Amino acid sequence: MENLYNKRYLIKSNSYMIDLFNVDFITWKENENETGTYWVKLHIGTKEARYVCSSLEELHGLVKAWTRLRGEEIEMEEEDLIW
């Protein structure tokens, strides 16, 4: 995942950087207009940051990195995120 640095910091170019350790939970859905891309919300307290994953592989990498930082990386397949 090219926008994830040190397996912890998500950078959206020209916009923001988020420390995934501070994210409370993540929600996502497939973009209805561009199949294969995913709209992601990173919830931090009462705030949220929006990010677009360009593929299921990128979404999978983001979720796995977040679970690892929260203390236990979850073993899952990419398909587990969209069923």
Phi, psi and omega in degrees: 000113189288338181264007179252117184252138180053029180054028185213323188254121178265124181245126170257114186310137178059021185221296184199169172227134180238134171275110184300338179299330182273356181281126181282315176202165184234135172237154180205160171206155179288140177293119182294332183270340182222083183307138179097353173248157187227133174273127184240139171243127177257112186266123181231103185060232180268003181254164174216148174242141180255143183214147177248121173271131185279355180199165175295325178299318179294317177300315179302314179297321179295313180296317179296319178297319180295316180295324178297317179291333180278358172120342180204110178291128182273132175280116180207158175264160177304320182297335179297339182276346186234006183287000000 
